[in-house]
Amino acid sequence: MRLGRAVRKEAHRAVDQHRHVSYSVIPDISQGDTHGEGCLTYDKRSATLVSTLEGMSVVPAQTVILGDRFARELAEMALPWQAEKATDPRLLVLNEPLAVELGLDPEWLRSPEGLRLLVGNLVPEGARPVAQAYAGHQFGAYNPRLGDGRALLLGELTDAGGRLLDLHLKGSGRTPFARGGDGLAVVGPMLREYVVSESMHAMGIPTTRSLAVVATGRSVRREGLLPGAVLARVAASHLRVGSFQFARATDDTDLLRRLADHAITRHYPDAAAAERPYLALFDGVVAAQASLIAEWMLVGFVHGVMNTDNMTISGETIDYGPCAFMEAFDPATVYSSIDHGGRYAYGNQPTVGEWNLTRLAEALLPLFHDDQEQAIALATQSLGGFGGHYTATWSGGMRAKLGLPTSLTDEVITPLVEDLLTLLQRNRVDHTTCFRDLAAAARGNAEPIRGKFLDLPAFDSWAARWLAFGPDADLMDRVNPVYVPRNQLLEEALAAATEADLDPIGRLLDAVTRPYVERPGLAVYAAPASDDFGGYQTFCGT
């Protein structure tokens, strides 16, 4: 039996066993004062339920409409499932502007029924929550059966601009893909994804978005007992390189073709009219990912776990697990506690991205050409465009970060950039503040940046070369963030939130979601970690 059908059959058996939990009617939480200590308050009005279906509460269709396009078109990769019951859902943070963009009423989302939607216990009429199947290379080792072990695609909705988007839950309970895990998530990692993804969005970097984090009222065992939480996430889609690896592993060319058609329709519609539509799809993904990774590099972002199942087809950043922003510049920077060999170090990210795209090309070969040798030749030629796309975004970005005119050629800019990065590494200069201080130097105040270098003669020599080009300080301020989620402050805020104090998270979000405008009273959010912070490690949160 083919892999997709076998997994689906297993999932249906598991659904039947799970149904007594997943489809139970969840009692309304108190209509009184339902906000716990440290939680954001929300309106006490609730939506009216008009019907039930198989014991599930059903949201009126006019309130929330979720499509089931992925589940219908790719049934072999969509395993029907329901979220585990959240015994006492309490709102921690809600992205009101995003909710409005999605046509969702923030006041209703704060209500008891709204919270139940955000944890997956209230399913809109016609929606079909599913766990998505995918495969993937994790730290270079192939696993043919990964999938959403603790996540659910609730369905698709259309935003105010007409874009079709996924509404997805993380930490909503075990699925047949859990592989021994508990399927749950805790407050700290879910708030980390909220903060970092919204910071990336504010900097204009393609990313999944965070709609809300809701505490579930359940304790989850990690290093100790920690408060459980669910993240409601929005994305252009959750199609991954690993999605195509899964389809290819089934040896079902029809499934692979339908998956590619689905990706073209959602993300690269122009590819449908190309002479070779599936090669045009691959070209689009190569260009999008090359540009995305270059944008990470420009702001010092270290993803931490660039497995093929964590690389989107849309070109959005996804799965903020052991991620962090580099402070002292060093290409070898690794924060993830499980990346012992440095595979996903800051400086390795472009190479890993190209490696992942090679795996995507392998999965798509049957669609490129009937003759495998010709298919490989086409894929190789297309993959060769990665470097050009990456360099274009990186060079253009560095040109803007240094305030340099567009008339300068790459032959002039490249050595200037490389020499600066060498100086940053040798002197262990903070990546983010460096470029803001350079803008001050462009205005005539060089002391802040000079104070960061031990080798002053080398820096002064470089600065004289740079200043000779007349850098535009205003341009620099528009592209160089003042505020990113600083590692020490983020950890302190997450620790406080775990103890029900959300004030530090709120202040951090205020800083990083308006990253380019320096504001009084926020100097601490612009500074790197203190010397006593020590070595920093991040964790996946599972």
C-alpha positions as CSV (number, residue, x, y, z in Angstrom):
1,M,0.0,0.0,0.0
2,R,1.3,3.4,-0.8
3,L,2.7,5.5,2.0
4,G,0.1,8.3,1.9
5,R,-2.8,5.8,2.0
6,A,-1.2,3.8,4.8
7,V,-0.7,6.8,7.0
8,R,-4.3,8.0,6.2
9,K,-5.8,4.6,7.2
10,E,-3.8,4.6,10.4
11,A,-5.0,8.1,11.2
12,H,-8.6,7.2,10.6
13,R,-8.3,4.4,13.1
14,A,-6.7,6.8,15.6
15,V,-9.4,9.4,15.0
16,D,-12.1,6.8,15.9
17,Q,-10.3,6.1,19.2
18,H,-9.7,9.8,19.9
19,R,-13.3,10.9,19.0
20,H,-14.7,10.6,22.5
21,V,-12.2,13.3,23.6
22,S,-11.9,15.5,20.6
23,Y,-15.6,15.8,19.7
24,S,-16.9,16.4,23.2
25,V,-18.7,19.6,24.0
26,I,-16.4,21.9,25.9
27,P,-18.2,23.8,28.7
28,D,-18.2,27.5,28.6
29,I,-15.6,29.1,30.8
30,S,-17.0,31.5,33.5
31,Q,-19.0,34.4,32.3
32,G,-17.7,36.4,35.2
33,D,-14.2,37.7,35.6
34,T,-12.3,35.3,33.4
35,H,-9.0,37.0,33.2
36,G,-6.4,35.4,35.4
37,E,-3.5,37.3,37.2
38,G,-1.2,38.7,34.6
39,C,-3.5,37.9,31.7
40,L,-4.9,40.5,29.3
41,T,-8.6,41.2,30.0
42,Y,-11.1,40.6,27.3
43,D,-14.8,41.4,26.7
44,K,-17.2,39.0,28.4
45,R,-19.7,38.9,25.6
46,S,-19.8,35.6,23.8
47,A,-21.0,34.6,20.4
48,T,-24.3,32.6,20.3
49,L,-24.0,29.0,19.2
50,V,-26.7,28.0,16.8
51,S,-26.1,24.3,16.3
52,T,-23.8,21.4,17.2
53,L,-22.3,18.7,14.9
54,E,-21.3,15.4,16.3
55,G,-21.0,16.9,19.7
56,M,-18.8,19.8,18.5
57,S,-19.7,23.4,19.1
58,V,-20.2,25.1,15.8
59,V,-19.5,28.8,15.2
60,P,-22.2,30.5,13.1
61,A,-21.1,30.6,9.5
62,Q,-21.4,34.4,9.4
63,T,-18.9,34.7,12.3
64,V,-15.9,32.7,11.0
65,I,-15.7,31.0,7.6
66,L,-12.8,28.6,7.2
67,G,-12.2,26.8,3.9
68,D,-10.9,23.3,3.5
69,R,-9.1,23.6,0.2
70,F,-5.9,21.7,1.3
71,A,-8.0,18.9,2.9
72,R,-10.1,18.5,-0.2
73,E,-7.4,18.8,-2.9
74,L,-4.7,16.7,-1.0
75,A,-6.6,14.3,1.1
76,E,-3.7,11.8,1.1
77,M,-1.7,14.4,3.1
78,A,-4.5,15.7,5.4
79,L,-5.4,13.6,8.4
80,P,-8.7,14.7,10.0
81,W,-8.1,15.5,13.7
82,Q,-9.4,17.6,16.6
83,A,-7.6,19.6,19.2
84,E,-7.4,18.4,22.8
85,K,-9.7,20.1,25.2
86,A,-8.3,23.2,26.9
87,T,-9.7,23.1,30.4
88,D,-9.3,26.8,31.2
89,P,-8.4,28.9,28.1
90,R,-7.0,32.3,29.0
91,L,-5.8,34.9,26.5
92,L,-2.2,35.9,26.9
93,V,-1.7,38.1,23.9
94,L,-3.9,38.9,20.8
95,N,-2.7,40.6,17.6
96,E,-5.6,42.9,17.1
97,P,-4.4,44.5,13.8
98,L,-3.9,41.1,12.3
99,A,-7.3,40.0,13.5
100,V,-8.9,42.9,11.8
101,E,-7.0,42.2,8.5
102,L,-8.4,38.7,8.7
103,G,-11.9,39.9,9.2
104,L,-12.1,38.6,12.7
105,D,-13.6,40.7,15.5
106,P,-11.0,41.2,18.2
107,E,-13.7,41.6,20.8
108,W,-15.3,38.3,19.8
109,L,-11.9,36.6,19.9
110,R,-11.5,37.7,23.5
111,S,-14.9,36.1,24.4
112,P,-15.2,32.5,25.7
113,E,-16.2,31.2,22.3
114,G,-13.4,33.2,20.6
115,L,-10.9,31.6,22.9
116,R,-12.2,28.2,22.2
117,L,-11.7,28.9,18.5
118,L,-8.1,29.9,19.1
119,V,-7.3,26.6,20.9
120,G,-9.2,24.5,18.3
121,N,-12.2,23.5,20.6
122,L,-14.7,25.5,18.6
123,V,-14.8,24.5,14.9
124,P,-16.6,26.7,12.4
125,E,-19.3,25.0,10.4
126,G,-17.8,23.4,7.3
127,A,-14.3,23.5,8.6
128,R,-12.2,20.3,8.6
129,P,-9.2,20.6,10.9
130,V,-6.4,18.3,9.7
131,A,-2.8,17.4,10.7
132,Q,-0.7,17.7,7.6
133,A,1.7,15.0,6.5
134,Y,5.2,15.7,5.4
135,A,8.7,14.2,5.4
136,G,12.0,15.9,5.7
137,H,15.7,15.9,6.4
138,Q,16.5,16.8,10.0
139,F,20.1,17.8,10.5
140,G,20.8,16.0,7.2
141,A,19.1,12.7,8.1
142,Y,16.0,11.8,6.1
143,N,12.8,10.9,7.8
144,P,10.0,9.8,5.5
145,R,7.2,10.4,8.0
146,L,7.2,13.5,10.1
147,G,4.0,15.6,9.9
148,D,2.1,17.8,12.3
149,G,2.8,16.0,15.6
150,R,1.4,18.8,17.8
151,A,-0.3,21.1,15.3
152,L,-3.5,21.4,13.3
153,L,-4.5,23.3,10.1
154,L,-7.9,24.6,11.1
155,G,-8.6,25.8,7.6
156,E,-8.1,28.7,5.2
157,L,-9.5,32.2,5.4
158,T,-9.4,35.2,3.1
159,D,-7.9,38.5,4.4
160,A,-9.0,42.1,3.5
161,G,-6.7,42.0,0.5
162,G,-8.1,38.9,-1.0
163,R,-5.2,36.6,0.0
164,L,-6.0,33.0,1.0
165,L,-4.2,32.3,4.3
166,D,-3.9,29.3,6.6
167,L,-5.2,29.5,10.2
168,H,-3.0,27.0,12.1
169,L,-2.6,25.9,15.7
170,K,0.6,24.9,17.4
171,G,0.5,22.9,20.7
172,S,-3.1,21.7,20.2
173,G,-2.4,18.1,21.3
174,R,-1.1,14.8,20.0
175,T,-1.8,13.6,16.5
176,P,-0.7,10.3,14.9
177,F,2.5,12.1,13.8
178,A,3.5,12.9,17.4
179,R,6.2,10.1,17.4
180,G,6.2,9.7,21.2
181,G,5.8,13.4,22.0
182,D,3.0,14.8,24.1
183,G,1.7,17.1,21.3
184,L,1.6,20.1,23.7
185,A,3.4,23.4,24.0
186,V,4.2,25.7,26.9
187,V,3.9,29.4,27.4
188,G,7.5,30.4,26.9
189,P,8.2,28.9,23.4
190,M,4.8,30.0,22.1
191,L,5.4,33.6,23.2
192,R,8.9,33.4,21.7
193,E,7.4,32.7,18.3
194,Y,4.9,35.4,18.7
195,V,7.5,38.0,19.6
196,V,10.1,37.0,17.0
197,S,7.7,36.5,14.1
198,E,6.1,39.9,14.7
199,S,9.5,41.5,15.0
200,M,10.4,39.9,11.6
201,H,7.2,41.2,10.1
202,A,7.8,44.7,11.4
203,M,11.2,44.6,9.7
204,G,9.5,43.6,6.4
205,I,10.9,40.1,6.3
206,P,8.5,37.5,4.9
207,T,7.2,35.4,7.8
208,T,4.3,33.5,9.2
209,R,2.3,35.7,11.6
210,S,1.1,35.2,15.2
211,L,-2.5,35.8,15.9
212,A,-2.7,34.9,19.5
213,V,-1.3,32.9,22.4
214,V,-3.8,31.3,24.7
215,A,-2.9,29.5,27.9
216,T,-4.7,26.2,28.2
217,G,-5.0,25.8,31.9
218,R,-3.0,22.5,31.7
219,S,0.4,21.9,33.2
220,V,2.9,20.4,30.7
221,R,5.9,18.4,31.8
222,R,9.2,19.7,30.4
223,E,12.2,20.2,32.7
224,G,9.5,20.6,35.3
225,L,5.8,21.4,35.2
226,L,5.1,24.5,33.0
227,P,1.9,26.2,31.9
228,G,0.6,24.9,28.6
229,A,-0.3,27.2,25.7
230,V,-1.5,27.2,22.1
231,L,-0.2,29.5,19.4
232,A,-2.7,30.5,16.7
233,R,-0.6,31.1,13.6
234,V,-1.4,32.6,10.2
235,A,0.6,31.8,7.0
236,A,0.4,32.1,3.3
237,S,0.4,28.3,3.5
238,H,2.1,25.5,5.4
239,L,3.5,23.8,2.3
240,R,7.1,22.9,2.9
241,V,9.9,21.3,1.0
242,G,9.1,18.3,3.2
243,S,5.6,18.2,1.8
244,F,7.0,17.5,-1.6
245,Q,9.4,14.9,-0.2
246,F,6.5,13.1,1.3
247,A,4.5,13.1,-1.9
248,R,7.5,11.9,-3.9
249,A,8.1,9.0,-1.4
250,T,4.6,7.7,-2.1
251,D,5.6,7.0,-5.7
252,D,2.2,8.6,-6.6
253,T,3.0,11.0,-9.5
254,D,-0.6,12.1,-9.5
255,L,-0.4,13.2,-5.9
256,L,2.9,15.0,-6.6
257,R,1.4,16.8,-9.5
258,R,-1.7,17.8,-7.6
259,L,0.5,19.1,-4.8
260,A,2.6,21.2,-7.3
261,D,-0.6,22.5,-8.9
262,H,-1.9,23.5,-5.4
263,A,1.4,25.4,-4.7
264,I,1.3,27.1,-8.1
265,T,-2.3,28.3,-7.6
266,R,-1.6,29.6,-4.1
267,H,1.9,31.1,-4.5
268,Y,3.2,31.2,-8.1
269,P,0.1,31.6,-10.3
270,D,2.3,33.0,-13.2
271,A,4.0,29.6,-13.4
272,A,0.8,28.0,-14.7
273,A,1.3,29.8,-18.1
274,A,5.0,28.9,-18.4
275,E,6.3,26.5,-20.9
276,R,7.4,24.2,-18.1
277,P,5.0,25.1,-15.2
278,Y,6.7,22.9,-12.6
279,L,10.1,24.1,-13.4
280,A,8.8,27.7,-13.1
281,L,7.4,26.7,-9.7
282,F,10.8,25.6,-8.6
283,D,12.4,28.7,-10.0
284,G,10.0,30.8,-7.9
285,V,10.8,28.9,-4.7
286,V,14.5,29.2,-5.4
287,A,14.2,32.9,-5.8
288,A,12.0,33.4,-2.8
289,Q,14.1,31.4,-0.4
290,A,17.4,32.9,-1.6
291,S,16.0,36.3,-1.0
292,L,14.5,35.3,2.4
293,I,17.8,33.9,3.7
294,A,19.7,37.0,2.5
295,E,17.2,39.1,4.5
296,W,17.9,36.9,7.6
297,M,21.6,37.5,7.2
298,L,21.2,41.3,6.9
299,V,19.6,41.5,10.3
300,G,21.7,38.8,12.0
301,F,18.9,36.3,12.4
302,V,19.8,32.7,13.2
303,H,16.9,30.3,12.5
304,G,18.5,27.4,14.3
305,V,16.8,24.5,12.8
306,M,16.7,24.7,9.0
307,N,15.4,21.2,8.3
308,T,13.7,20.7,5.0
309,D,10.3,20.5,6.9
310,N,11.0,24.0,8.2
311,M,11.5,25.6,4.7
312,T,8.3,26.9,3.1
313,I,7.3,26.9,-0.5
314,S,5.9,30.4,-0.1
315,G,9.2,31.9,1.0
316,E,8.0,32.8,4.5
317,T,10.1,32.2,7.6
318,I,8.4,29.5,9.7
319,D,8.9,27.5,12.9
320,Y,10.6,29.8,15.4
321,G,12.1,27.2,17.7
322,P,15.7,27.7,18.8
323,C,16.0,31.0,16.9
324,A,17.9,34.1,18.0
325,F,19.4,37.3,16.8
326,M,23.2,37.4,16.7
327,E,24.9,39.9,18.9
328,A,28.7,39.9,18.6
329,F,29.2,39.3,14.9
330,D,30.6,35.8,14.2
331,P,29.6,33.6,11.2
332,A,30.1,30.6,13.4
333,T,27.3,31.7,15.8
334,V,25.1,28.8,17.0
335,Y,22.4,29.1,19.7
336,S,20.5,25.9,19.3
337,S,21.2,23.4,22.1
338,I,20.9,20.5,19.7
339,D,23.1,21.8,16.9
340,H,26.3,20.3,18.2
341,G,28.1,20.4,14.9
342,G,27.1,23.9,13.9
343,R,25.2,22.8,10.8
344,Y,22.8,25.7,11.1
345,A,25.3,28.4,12.2
346,Y,24.6,31.9,11.0
347,G,27.2,31.8,8.3
348,N,26.0,28.4,7.0
349,Q,22.4,29.4,6.4
350,P,22.8,30.3,2.6
351,T,24.6,26.9,2.0
352,V,22.0,25.0,3.9
353,G,19.2,26.8,2.1
354,E,20.7,25.7,-1.3
355,W,21.1,22.2,0.0
356,N,17.4,22.1,1.1
357,L,16.3,23.3,-2.4
358,T,18.3,20.5,-4.0
359,R,16.2,18.1,-2.0
360,L,13.1,19.9,-3.4
361,A,14.5,19.5,-6.9
362,E,14.9,15.8,-6.3
363,A,11.3,15.5,-5.2
364,L,10.1,17.4,-8.3
365,L,12.2,15.5,-10.9
366,P,9.3,13.4,-12.3
367,L,7.4,16.6,-13.1
368,F,10.3,18.4,-14.8
369,H,10.8,15.8,-17.6
370,D,10.0,12.2,-18.4
371,D,13.7,11.5,-19.0
372,Q,15.5,11.6,-15.6
373,E,18.8,12.8,-17.1
374,Q,17.1,15.7,-18.8
375,A,15.1,16.4,-15.6
376,I,18.3,16.6,-13.6
377,A,19.9,18.9,-16.1
378,L,16.9,21.3,-15.9
379,A,16.9,21.2,-12.1
380,T,20.6,21.8,-11.9
381,Q,20.3,24.8,-14.2
382,S,17.4,26.2,-12.2
383,L,19.2,25.7,-8.9
384,G,22.2,27.5,-10.3
385,G,20.1,30.7,-10.0
386,F,20.2,30.6,-6.2
387,G,23.5,32.4,-5.9
388,G,22.5,35.2,-8.1
389,H,19.2,35.8,-6.3
390,Y,20.9,35.6,-2.9
391,T,23.7,38.0,-3.9
392,A,21.2,40.5,-5.4
393,T,19.3,40.8,-2.1
394,W,22.4,40.7,0.1
395,S,24.3,43.3,-2.0
396,G,21.3,45.6,-2.3
397,G,20.6,45.2,1.4
398,M,24.2,46.0,2.5
399,R,24.3,48.9,0.1
400,A,21.3,50.4,1.9
401,K,22.6,49.5,5.4
402,L,25.7,51.4,4.6
403,G,23.8,54.3,3.0
404,L,25.7,53.9,-0.3
405,P,24.4,55.3,-3.6
406,T,23.0,52.9,-6.2
407,S,25.6,54.2,-8.7
408,L,28.4,52.3,-6.9
409,T,29.2,48.9,-8.5
410,D,29.4,45.6,-6.7
411,E,33.1,45.6,-7.4
412,V,33.4,48.7,-5.1
413,I,30.8,47.6,-2.5
414,T,31.8,44.0,-2.0
415,P,35.3,44.6,-0.6
416,L,34.0,47.4,1.6
417,V,31.4,45.1,3.1
418,E,33.8,42.2,3.5
419,D,36.4,44.4,5.2
420,L,33.8,45.7,7.6
421,L,32.5,42.3,8.5
422,T,36.1,41.1,9.2
423,L,36.6,44.1,11.6
424,L,33.3,43.3,13.3
425,Q,34.3,39.7,13.9
426,R,37.8,40.5,15.1
427,N,36.5,43.1,17.5
428,R,33.4,41.2,18.5
429,V,31.1,44.2,17.7
430,D,27.4,43.9,18.1
431,H,25.8,43.5,14.7
432,T,22.6,45.5,15.3
433,T,24.0,48.6,17.0
434,C,27.0,48.8,14.6
435,F,24.9,50.0,11.7
436,R,22.9,52.5,13.8
437,D,26.1,53.9,15.1
438,L,27.5,54.1,11.6
439,A,24.5,56.3,10.7
440,A,25.5,58.6,13.5
441,A,29.1,58.6,12.1
442,A,27.6,59.6,8.7
443,R,26.1,62.6,10.5
444,G,29.5,63.5,12.0
445,N,29.4,61.8,15.3
446,A,31.8,58.9,15.1
447,E,32.5,58.4,18.8
448,P,29.7,55.8,19.5
449,I,31.0,53.5,16.7
450,R,34.7,54.1,17.4
451,G,34.1,53.1,21.0
452,K,33.1,49.6,19.9
453,F,36.5,48.8,18.3
454,L,39.7,47.8,20.0
455,D,41.7,48.2,16.7
456,L,40.9,51.8,16.1
457,P,43.5,52.4,13.4
458,A,41.9,49.6,11.3
459,F,38.4,50.9,11.8
460,D,39.4,54.5,11.1
461,S,41.0,53.5,7.9
462,W,37.9,51.6,6.8
463,A,35.6,54.5,7.9
464,A,37.6,57.0,5.8
465,R,37.0,54.8,2.7
466,W,33.3,54.5,3.5
467,L,32.7,58.2,4.3
468,A,34.3,59.2,1.0
469,F,31.2,57.9,-0.7
470,G,28.9,60.3,1.2
471,P,26.6,57.8,2.9
472,D,23.0,58.7,3.4
473,A,22.3,58.5,7.1
474,D,18.5,58.9,6.7
475,L,18.5,55.8,4.4
476,M,20.5,53.9,6.9
477,D,18.0,54.7,9.7
478,R,15.2,53.4,7.5
479,V,16.7,50.0,7.0
480,N,18.8,49.3,10.2
481,P,16.6,48.4,13.2
482,V,17.2,50.0,16.6
483,Y,15.3,47.2,18.3
484,V,15.4,43.5,17.8
485,P,14.3,40.8,20.3
486,R,17.5,40.9,22.4
487,N,18.3,37.5,23.8
488,Q,18.6,38.5,27.5
489,L,15.5,40.6,27.5
490,L,13.5,38.0,25.6
491,E,14.5,35.3,28.1
492,E,13.6,37.6,31.0
493,A,10.3,38.4,29.5
494,L,9.4,34.7,28.8
495,A,10.4,33.8,32.3
496,A,8.1,36.5,33.7
497,A,5.3,35.4,31.4
498,T,5.6,31.8,32.7
499,E,5.0,33.2,36.1
500,A,1.9,35.1,34.8
501,D,3.6,38.5,34.5
502,L,2.9,39.7,31.0
503,D,4.2,43.3,31.4
504,P,7.7,42.6,30.2
505,I,6.4,40.8,27.0
506,G,4.1,43.8,26.3
507,R,7.0,46.3,26.6
508,L,9.3,44.2,24.5
509,L,6.6,43.8,21.8
510,D,6.1,47.6,21.8
511,A,9.8,48.1,21.1
512,V,10.3,45.4,18.4
513,T,7.1,46.0,16.4
514,R,8.3,49.5,15.7
515,P,11.9,48.7,15.1
516,Y,13.3,51.6,13.1
517,V,12.3,54.7,15.2
518,E,14.4,55.3,18.2
519,R,12.2,56.3,21.2
520,P,13.0,57.8,24.6
521,G,13.0,55.4,27.5
522,L,13.8,52.3,25.4
523,A,17.6,52.4,25.4
524,V,17.7,49.0,27.2
525,Y,15.9,47.4,24.3
526,A,18.6,48.6,21.9
527,A,21.5,47.2,23.9
528,P,23.2,43.8,23.7
529,A,23.2,41.4,26.6
530,S,25.2,42.4,29.7
531,D,28.5,40.7,30.4
532,D,27.1,38.6,33.2
533,F,24.4,37.0,30.8
534,G,26.9,34.4,29.8
535,G,26.7,31.9,27.0
536,Y,23.3,31.7,25.4
537,Q,21.5,28.6,24.3
538,T,18.0,28.2,22.8
539,F,15.7,25.1,22.8
540,C,13.1,23.7,20.5
541,G,10.4,23.8,23.1
542,T,9.2,20.2,22.6
